[in-house]
Amino acid sequence: MIGRMFTVGGLTLLSRLTGFARDIILAAVLGAGPVAEGGLPVSEKLSSDVISLPMHAYLDEPTQERVIKAVRDALQA
């Protein structure tokens, strides 16, 4: 059983490494393609306007206040 696990694990690793090598070669040959900067203007615009805020059930009040202050400061700048 252990031998089979190593066989599957080894073959999976080999598959990942060869896939990675293939991707590097394709990127070198084909270049960045249509996804290069300027290729997706709407997505690039949206990505510059996104804000990520910490939100979870265990966010204590001092941390909440710090986040609120940071957002207010950023909006006033």
C-alpha positions as CSV (number, residue, x, y, z in Angstrom):
1,M,0.0,0.0,0.0
2,I,2.8,2.4,0.9
3,G,4.5,1.6,-2.4
4,R,1.3,2.5,-4.3
5,M,1.1,5.8,-2.5
6,F,4.7,6.7,-3.4
7,T,3.9,5.6,-7.0
8,V,0.9,7.8,-7.3
9,G,2.6,10.7,-5.4
10,G,5.7,10.5,-7.6
11,L,3.7,10.4,-10.8
12,T,1.6,13.3,-9.6
13,L,4.7,15.3,-8.9
14,L,6.2,14.4,-12.3
15,S,2.9,15.6,-13.9
16,R,3.0,18.9,-12.1
17,L,6.6,19.5,-12.9
18,T,6.2,18.8,-16.6
19,G,3.0,20.9,-16.7
20,F,4.9,23.8,-15.1
21,A,7.8,23.4,-17.6
22,R,5.3,23.4,-20.5
23,D,3.7,26.6,-19.2
24,I,7.1,28.3,-19.0
25,I,8.0,27.3,-22.5
26,L,4.6,28.4,-23.9
27,A,4.9,31.7,-22.2
28,A,8.4,32.2,-23.6
29,V,7.3,31.3,-27.1
30,L,3.9,33.0,-27.2
31,G,4.6,35.9,-24.9
32,A,2.0,37.3,-22.6
33,G,-0.7,37.4,-25.2
34,P,-4.0,39.3,-24.9
35,V,-3.8,39.2,-21.1
36,A,-0.9,41.6,-21.1
37,E,-1.3,45.0,-19.5
38,G,-4.0,46.9,-21.5
39,G,-5.5,43.7,-22.8
40,L,-8.4,43.7,-20.4
41,P,-9.2,47.4,-19.6
42,V,-12.4,46.9,-17.7
43,S,-10.9,44.2,-15.5
44,E,-7.8,46.3,-14.9
45,K,-10.0,49.4,-14.0
46,L,-12.1,47.3,-11.6
47,S,-9.1,45.8,-9.9
48,S,-7.7,49.2,-9.1
49,D,-11.0,50.2,-7.4
50,V,-11.5,47.1,-5.2
51,I,-11.2,47.4,-1.4
52,S,-10.8,44.5,0.9
53,L,-11.9,44.9,4.5
54,P,-11.4,42.4,7.3
55,M,-14.8,40.9,8.2
56,H,-15.4,38.0,10.5
57,A,-17.3,37.2,13.7
58,Y,-14.3,37.6,16.0
59,L,-13.2,41.1,14.9
60,D,-12.8,42.9,18.2
61,E,-14.0,46.5,18.7
62,P,-10.5,48.2,18.8
63,T,-9.7,46.5,15.4
64,Q,-13.1,47.6,14.0
65,E,-12.4,51.2,15.1
66,R,-8.9,51.0,13.5
67,V,-10.4,49.8,10.2
68,I,-13.1,52.5,10.3
69,K,-10.5,55.2,10.9
70,A,-8.3,53.9,8.1
71,V,-11.2,53.9,5.6
72,R,-12.2,57.4,6.7
73,D,-8.7,58.7,6.4
74,A,-8.4,57.1,2.9
75,L,-11.6,58.7,1.8
76,Q,-10.6,62.2,3.0
77,A,-7.2,62.0,1.3
